[in-house]
Each structure stands twice: as structure tokens, then as C-alpha cells.
Amino acid sequence: MAQTIPVTVLTGFLDSGKTTLLNRILTEKHGMRIAVIENEFGELV
């Protein structure tokens, strides 16, 4: 059987604290290896 990898998708409304949560997760000393994939949708000016 293939090994599974847990995935968490972080979504939310504008100014709902997504960046704050992500920064907290990335700076804590929890001993986990974390990869971040960012896909930013926004208007090009």
C-alpha cells in the first residue's frame, strides 16, 4: 500500500487571519517538516 501524505488547504475571506496563522505554523518549534504551495489569485494592474 502506498504511503499517504496529509494535506491541509488554508482558505478564507480577505483579512481573516490566514497569513497570521500560516506564519505561526511556520515559526513554531513542532519538529514537523512543512511545504507551502501558494497560488495567489488577484487582479493584475
PDB file of N, H, CA, C and O in Angstrom:
ATOM      1  N   MET A   1       0.831  -1.168   0.000  1.00  0.00           N
ATOM      2  CA  MET A   1       0.000   0.000   0.000  1.00  0.00           C
ATOM      3  C   MET A   1       0.889   1.250   0.000  1.00  0.00           C
ATOM      4  O   MET A   1       1.907   1.293   0.691  1.00  0.00           O
ATOM      5  N   ALA A   2       0.501   2.258  -0.772  1.00  0.00           N
ATOM      6  H   ALA A   2      -0.326   2.224  -1.334  1.00  0.00           H
ATOM      7  CA  ALA A   2       1.274   3.490  -0.871  1.00  0.00           C
ATOM      8  C   ALA A   2       1.125   4.313   0.411  1.00  0.00           C
ATOM      9  O   ALA A   2       0.076   4.300   1.056  1.00  0.00           O
ATOM     10  N   GLN A   3       2.185   5.019   0.762  1.00  0.00           N
ATOM     11  H   GLN A   3       3.037   5.029   0.238  1.00  0.00           H
ATOM     12  CA  GLN A   3       2.151   5.882   1.938  1.00  0.00           C
ATOM     13  C   GLN A   3       1.349   7.145   1.622  1.00  0.00           C
ATOM     14  O   GLN A   3       1.513   7.735   0.554  1.00  0.00           O
ATOM     15  N   THR A   4       0.493   7.551   2.537  1.00  0.00           N
ATOM     16  H   THR A   4       0.360   7.072   3.404  1.00  0.00           H
ATOM     17  CA  THR A   4      -0.295   8.760   2.321  1.00  0.00           C
ATOM     18  C   THR A   4       0.377   9.953   2.999  1.00  0.00           C
ATOM     19  O   THR A   4       1.079   9.803   3.999  1.00  0.00           O
ATOM     20  N   ILE A   5       0.151  11.118   2.445  1.00  0.00           N
ATOM     21  H   ILE A   5      -0.420  11.240   1.633  1.00  0.00           H
ATOM     22  CA  ILE A   5       0.691  12.360   2.997  1.00  0.00           C
ATOM     23  C   ILE A   5      -0.479  13.268   3.335  1.00  0.00           C
ATOM     24  O   ILE A   5      -1.282  13.584   2.457  1.00  0.00           O
ATOM     25  N   PRO A   6      -0.596  13.696   4.591  1.00  0.00           N
ATOM     26  CA  PRO A   6      -1.700  14.580   4.949  1.00  0.00           C
ATOM     27  C   PRO A   6      -1.534  15.956   4.302  1.00  0.00           C
ATOM     28  O   PRO A   6      -0.422  16.475   4.200  1.00  0.00           O
ATOM     29  N   VAL A   7      -2.640  16.531   3.872  1.00  0.00           N
ATOM     30  H   VAL A   7      -3.543  16.109   3.955  1.00  0.00           H
ATOM     31  CA  VAL A   7      -2.641  17.842   3.221  1.00  0.00           C
ATOM     32  C   VAL A   7      -3.694  18.716   3.897  1.00  0.00           C
ATOM     33  O   VAL A   7      -4.800  18.263   4.192  1.00  0.00           O
ATOM     34  N   THR A   8      -3.337  19.963   4.133  1.00  0.00           N
ATOM     35  H   THR A   8      -2.439  20.331   3.893  1.00  0.00           H
ATOM     36  CA  THR A   8      -4.278  20.946   4.674  1.00  0.00           C
ATOM     37  C   THR A   8      -4.353  22.107   3.699  1.00  0.00           C
ATOM     38  O   THR A   8      -3.325  22.625   3.263  1.00  0.00           O
ATOM     39  N   VAL A   9      -5.568  22.517   3.357  1.00  0.00           N
ATOM     40  H   VAL A   9      -6.403  22.097   3.711  1.00  0.00           H
ATOM     41  CA  VAL A   9      -5.776  23.662   2.468  1.00  0.00           C
ATOM     42  C   VAL A   9      -6.268  24.816   3.335  1.00  0.00           C
ATOM     43  O   VAL A   9      -7.264  24.692   4.047  1.00  0.00           O
ATOM     44  N   LEU A  10      -5.560  25.937   3.265  1.00  0.00           N
ATOM     45  H   LEU A  10      -4.751  26.038   2.686  1.00  0.00           H
ATOM     46  CA  LEU A  10      -5.893  27.108   4.068  1.00  0.00           C
ATOM     47  C   LEU A  10      -6.600  28.125   3.169  1.00  0.00           C
ATOM     48  O   LEU A  10      -6.001  28.673   2.244  1.00  0.00           O
ATOM     49  N   THR A  11      -7.867  28.367   3.451  1.00  0.00           N
ATOM     50  H   THR A  11      -8.354  27.923   4.203  1.00  0.00           H
ATOM     51  CA  THR A  11      -8.654  29.315   2.668  1.00  0.00           C
ATOM     52  C   THR A  11      -9.393  30.250   3.610  1.00  0.00           C
ATOM     53  O   THR A  11      -9.488  29.985   4.809  1.00  0.00           O
ATOM     54  N   GLY A  12      -9.911  31.332   3.074  1.00  0.00           N
ATOM     55  H   GLY A  12      -9.834  31.547   2.100  1.00  0.00           H
ATOM     56  CA  GLY A  12     -10.694  32.242   3.896  1.00  0.00           C
ATOM     57  C   GLY A  12     -10.899  33.570   3.207  1.00  0.00           C
ATOM     58  O   GLY A  12     -10.334  33.835   2.146  1.00  0.00           O
ATOM     59  N   PHE A  13     -11.709  34.391   3.821  1.00  0.00           N
ATOM     60  H   PHE A  13     -12.168  34.175   4.683  1.00  0.00           H
ATOM     61  CA  PHE A  13     -12.008  35.711   3.279  1.00  0.00           C
ATOM     62  C   PHE A  13     -10.826  36.650   3.468  1.00  0.00           C
ATOM     63  O   PHE A  13      -9.913  36.369   4.244  1.00  0.00           O
ATOM     64  N   LEU A  14     -10.856  37.757   2.757  1.00  0.00           N
ATOM     65  H   LEU A  14     -11.598  37.985   2.126  1.00  0.00           H
ATOM     66  CA  LEU A  14      -9.840  38.793   2.880  1.00  0.00           C
ATOM     67  C   LEU A  14      -9.772  39.266   4.329  1.00  0.00           C
ATOM     68  O   LEU A  14     -10.799  39.536   4.953  1.00  0.00           O
ATOM     69  N   ASP A  15      -8.554  39.364   4.855  1.00  0.00           N
ATOM     70  H   ASP A  15      -7.721  39.145   4.348  1.00  0.00           H
ATOM     71  CA  ASP A  15      -8.296  39.854   6.212  1.00  0.00           C
ATOM     72  C   ASP A  15      -8.908  38.963   7.295  1.00  0.00           C
ATOM     73  O   ASP A  15      -9.357  39.449   8.333  1.00  0.00           O
ATOM     74  N   SER A  16      -8.921  37.649   7.037  1.00  0.00           N
ATOM     75  H   SER A  16      -8.556  37.254   6.194  1.00  0.00           H
ATOM     76  CA  SER A  16      -9.480  36.726   8.036  1.00  0.00           C
ATOM     77  C   SER A  16      -8.411  36.071   8.900  1.00  0.00           C
ATOM     78  O   SER A  16      -8.741  35.263   9.769  1.00  0.00           O
ATOM     79  N   GLY A  17      -7.123  36.399   8.683  1.00  0.00           N
ATOM     80  H   GLY A  17      -6.855  37.055   7.977  1.00  0.00           H
ATOM     81  CA  GLY A  17      -6.052  35.869   9.525  1.00  0.00           C
ATOM     82  C   GLY A  17      -5.288  34.705   8.932  1.00  0.00           C
ATOM     83  O   GLY A  17      -4.576  34.012   9.659  1.00  0.00           O
ATOM     84  N   LYS A  18      -5.412  34.466   7.634  1.00  0.00           N
ATOM     85  H   LYS A  18      -5.991  35.030   7.044  1.00  0.00           H
ATOM     86  CA  LYS A  18      -4.710  33.334   7.005  1.00  0.00           C
ATOM     87  C   LYS A  18      -3.197  33.481   7.113  1.00  0.00           C
ATOM     88  O   LYS A  18      -2.502  32.524   7.456  1.00  0.00           O
ATOM     89  N   THR A  19      -2.684  34.673   6.822  1.00  0.00           N
ATOM     90  H   THR A  19      -3.249  35.450   6.543  1.00  0.00           H
ATOM     91  CA  THR A  19      -1.242  34.899   6.872  1.00  0.00           C
ATOM     92  C   THR A  19      -0.726  34.794   8.296  1.00  0.00           C
ATOM     93  O   THR A  19       0.352  34.245   8.524  1.00  0.00           O
ATOM     94  N   THR A  20      -1.470  35.307   9.246  1.00  0.00           N
ATOM     95  H   THR A  20      -2.346  35.753   9.061  1.00  0.00           H
ATOM     96  CA  THR A  20      -1.074  35.209  10.656  1.00  0.00           C
ATOM     97  C   THR A  20      -0.990  33.752  11.086  1.00  0.00           C
ATOM     98  O   THR A  20      -0.023  33.349  11.733  1.00  0.00           O
ATOM     99  N   LEU A  21      -1.986  32.969  10.733  1.00  0.00           N
ATOM    100  H   LEU A  21      -2.772  33.296  10.207  1.00  0.00           H
ATOM    101  CA  LEU A  21      -1.987  31.540  11.073  1.00  0.00           C
ATOM    102  C   LEU A  21      -0.820  30.825  10.407  1.00  0.00           C
ATOM    103  O   LEU A  21      -0.122  30.045  11.056  1.00  0.00           O
ATOM    104  N   LEU A  22      -0.600  31.078   9.132  1.00  0.00           N
ATOM    105  H   LEU A  22      -1.166  31.711   8.605  1.00  0.00           H
ATOM    106  CA  LEU A  22       0.493  30.418   8.414  1.00  0.00           C
ATOM    107  C   LEU A  22       1.843  30.791   9.018  1.00  0.00           C
ATOM    108  O   LEU A  22       2.699  29.923   9.193  1.00  0.00           O
ATOM    109  N   ASN A  23       2.045  32.056   9.337  1.00  0.00           N
ATOM    110  H   ASN A  23       1.350  32.760   9.195  1.00  0.00           H
ATOM    111  CA  ASN A  23       3.305  32.478   9.963  1.00  0.00           C
ATOM    112  C   ASN A  23       3.507  31.806  11.309  1.00  0.00           C
ATOM    113  O   ASN A  23       4.627  31.426  11.650  1.00  0.00           O
ATOM    114  N   ARG A  24       2.452  31.658  12.064  1.00  0.00           N
ATOM    115  H   ARG A  24       1.543  31.968  11.787  1.00  0.00           H
ATOM    116  CA  ARG A  24       2.538  30.990  13.377  1.00  0.00           C
ATOM    117  C   ARG A  24       2.938  29.525  13.207  1.00  0.00           C
ATOM    118  O   ARG A  24       3.795  29.021  13.934  1.00  0.00           O
ATOM    119  N   ILE A  25       2.318  28.852  12.252  1.00  0.00           N
ATOM    120  H   ILE A  25       1.622  29.261  11.662  1.00  0.00           H
ATOM    121  CA  ILE A  25       2.632  27.440  11.999  1.00  0.00           C
ATOM    122  C   ILE A  25       4.088  27.280  11.560  1.00  0.00           C
ATOM    123  O   ILE A  25       4.777  26.356  11.993  1.00  0.00           O
ATOM    124  N   LEU A  26       4.547  28.185  10.701  1.00  0.00           N
ATOM    125  H   LEU A  26       3.988  28.936  10.350  1.00  0.00           H
ATOM    126  CA  LEU A  26       5.905  28.066  10.159  1.00  0.00           C
ATOM    127  C   LEU A  26       6.994  28.442  11.158  1.00  0.00           C
ATOM    128  O   LEU A  26       8.138  28.018  10.994  1.00  0.00           O
ATOM    129  N   THR A  27       6.679  29.222  12.185  1.00  0.00           N
ATOM    130  H   THR A  27       5.750  29.567  12.319  1.00  0.00           H
ATOM    131  CA  THR A  27       7.701  29.648  13.136  1.00  0.00           C
ATOM    132  C   THR A  27       7.705  28.850  14.434  1.00  0.00           C
ATOM    133  O   THR A  27       8.644  28.978  15.219  1.00  0.00           O
ATOM    134  N   GLU A  28       6.692  28.036  14.682  1.00  0.00           N
ATOM    135  H   GLU A  28       5.929  27.932  14.044  1.00  0.00           H
ATOM    136  CA  GLU A  28       6.654  27.215  15.897  1.00  0.00           C
ATOM    137  C   GLU A  28       7.690  26.097  15.820  1.00  0.00           C
ATOM    138  O   GLU A  28       8.022  25.624  14.732  1.00  0.00           O
ATOM    139  N   LYS A  29       8.192  25.684  16.961  1.00  0.00           N
ATOM    140  H   LYS A  29       7.922  26.068  17.844  1.00  0.00           H
ATOM    141  CA  LYS A  29       9.149  24.573  17.070  1.00  0.00           C
ATOM    142  C   LYS A  29       8.382  23.281  17.327  1.00  0.00           C
ATOM    143  O   LYS A  29       8.311  22.819  18.466  1.00  0.00           O
ATOM    144  N   HIS A  30       7.803  22.690  16.271  1.00  0.00           N
ATOM    145  H   HIS A  30       7.860  23.065  15.346  1.00  0.00           H
ATOM    146  CA  HIS A  30       6.984  21.495  16.438  1.00  0.00           C
ATOM    147  C   HIS A  30       7.643  20.243  15.866  1.00  0.00           C
ATOM    148  O   HIS A  30       7.118  19.141  16.029  1.00  0.00           O
ATOM    149  N   GLY A  31       8.785  20.398  15.200  1.00  0.00           N
ATOM    150  H   GLY A  31       9.212  21.293  15.068  1.00  0.00           H
ATOM    151  CA  GLY A  31       9.515  19.246  14.687  1.00  0.00           C
ATOM    152  C   GLY A  31       8.954  18.639  13.411  1.00  0.00           C
ATOM    153  O   GLY A  31       9.429  17.593  12.971  1.00  0.00           O
ATOM    154  N   MET A  32       7.957  19.272  12.810  1.00  0.00           N
ATOM    155  H   MET A  32       7.571  20.122  13.168  1.00  0.00           H
ATOM    156  CA  MET A  32       7.370  18.767  11.573  1.00  0.00           C
ATOM    157  C   MET A  32       8.021  19.432  10.368  1.00  0.00           C
ATOM    158  O   MET A  32       8.466  20.579  10.431  1.00  0.00           O
ATOM    159  N   ARG A  33       8.065  18.699   9.289  1.00  0.00           N
ATOM    160  H   ARG A  33       7.704  17.768   9.237  1.00  0.00           H
ATOM    161  CA  ARG A  33       8.535  19.258   8.024  1.00  0.00           C
ATOM    162  C   ARG A  33       7.320  19.723   7.246  1.00  0.00           C
ATOM    163  O   ARG A  33       6.370  18.964   7.051  1.00  0.00           O
ATOM    164  N   ILE A  34       7.351  20.977   6.798  1.00  0.00           N
ATOM    165  H   ILE A  34       8.122  21.593   6.956  1.00  0.00           H
ATOM    166  CA  ILE A  34       6.189  21.581   6.158  1.00  0.00           C
ATOM    167  C   ILE A  34       6.583  22.168   4.811  1.00  0.00           C
ATOM    168  O   ILE A  34       7.618  22.823   4.687  1.00  0.00           O
ATOM    169  N   ALA A  35       5.757  21.930   3.813  1.00  0.00           N
ATOM    170  H   ALA A  35       4.917  21.398   3.913  1.00  0.00           H
ATOM    171  CA  ALA A  35       5.916  22.555   2.497  1.00  0.00           C
ATOM    172  C   ALA A  35       4.729  23.473   2.278  1.00  0.00           C
ATOM    173  O   ALA A  35       3.602  23.144   2.650  1.00  0.00           O
ATOM    174  N   VAL A  36       4.985  24.627   1.673  1.00  0.00           N
ATOM    175  H   VAL A  36       5.900  24.894   1.371  1.00  0.00           H
ATOM    176  CA  VAL A  36       3.922  25.588   1.394  1.00  0.00           C
ATOM    177  C   VAL A  36       3.866  25.812  -0.107  1.00  0.00           C
ATOM    178  O   VAL A  36       4.878  26.123  -0.735  1.00  0.00           O
ATOM    179  N   ILE A  37       2.676  25.652  -0.680  1.00  0.00           N
ATOM    180  H   ILE A  37       1.854  25.400  -0.170  1.00  0.00           H
ATOM    181  CA  ILE A  37       2.435  25.963  -2.084  1.00  0.00           C
ATOM    182  C   ILE A  37       1.438  27.100  -2.110  1.00  0.00           C
ATOM    183  O   ILE A  37       0.327  26.978  -1.596  1.00  0.00           O
ATOM    184  N   GLU A  38       1.839  28.202  -2.711  1.00  0.00           N
ATOM    185  H   GLU A  38       2.742  28.301  -3.129  1.00  0.00           H
ATOM    186  CA  GLU A  38       0.966  29.379  -2.740  1.00  0.00           C
ATOM    187  C   GLU A  38       0.473  29.596  -4.156  1.00  0.00           C
ATOM    188  O   GLU A  38       1.251  29.575  -5.110  1.00  0.00           O
ATOM    189  N   ASN A  39      -0.813  29.802  -4.282  1.00  0.00           N
ATOM    190  H   ASN A  39      -1.445  29.819  -3.507  1.00  0.00           H
ATOM    191  CA  ASN A  39      -1.425  30.102  -5.566  1.00  0.00           C
ATOM    192  C   ASN A  39      -2.252  31.359  -5.359  1.00  0.00           C
ATOM    193  O   ASN A  39      -3.393  31.296  -4.901  1.00  0.00           O
ATOM    194  N   GLU A  40      -1.685  32.471  -5.692  1.00  0.00           N
ATOM    195  H   GLU A  40      -0.758  32.522  -6.065  1.00  0.00           H
ATOM    196  CA  GLU A  40      -2.319  33.765  -5.430  1.00  0.00           C
ATOM    197  C   GLU A  40      -3.110  34.223  -6.635  1.00  0.00           C
ATOM    198  O   GLU A  40      -2.562  34.417  -7.720  1.00  0.00           O
ATOM    199  N   PHE A  41      -4.400  34.393  -6.433  1.00  0.00           N
ATOM    200  H   PHE A  41      -4.845  34.236  -5.552  1.00  0.00           H
ATOM    201  CA  PHE A  41      -5.264  34.935  -7.479  1.00  0.00           C
ATOM    202  C   PHE A  41      -5.521  36.391  -7.155  1.00  0.00           C
ATOM    203  O   PHE A  41      -5.867  36.728  -6.023  1.00  0.00           O
ATOM    204  N   GLY A  42      -5.356  37.238  -8.121  1.00  0.00           N
ATOM    205  H   GLY A  42      -5.075  36.965  -9.041  1.00  0.00           H
ATOM    206  CA  GLY A  42      -5.622  38.648  -7.892  1.00  0.00           C
ATOM    207  C   GLY A  42      -5.633  39.398  -9.204  1.00  0.00           C
ATOM    208  O   GLY A  42      -5.193  38.891 -10.235  1.00  0.00           O
ATOM    209  N   GLU A  43      -6.137  40.595  -9.148  1.00  0.00           N
ATOM    210  H   GLU A  43      -6.496  41.007  -8.310  1.00  0.00           H
ATOM    211  CA  GLU A  43      -6.231  41.423 -10.333  1.00  0.00           C
ATOM    212  C   GLU A  43      -4.858  41.966 -10.692  1.00  0.00           C
ATOM    213  O   GLU A  43      -4.142  42.489  -9.838  1.00  0.00           O
ATOM    214  N   LEU A  44      -4.500  41.838 -11.960  1.00  0.00           N
ATOM    215  H   LEU A  44      -5.082  41.413 -12.653  1.00  0.00           H
ATOM    216  CA  LEU A  44      -3.247  42.400 -12.456  1.00  0.00           C
ATOM    217  C   LEU A  44      -3.485  43.840 -12.857  1.00  0.00           C
ATOM    218  O   LEU A  44      -4.422  44.137 -13.598  1.00  0.00           O
ATOM    219  N   VAL A  45      -2.646  44.732 -12.372  1.00  0.00           N
ATOM    220  H   VAL A  45      -1.885  44.491 -11.769  1.00  0.00           H
ATOM    221  CA  VAL A  45      -2.818  46.161 -12.687  1.00  0.00           C
ATOM    222  C   VAL A  45      -1.714  46.604 -13.608  1.00  0.00           C
ATOM    223  O   VAL A  45      -1.667  47.771 -13.999  1.00  0.00           O
TER     224      VAL A  45
END
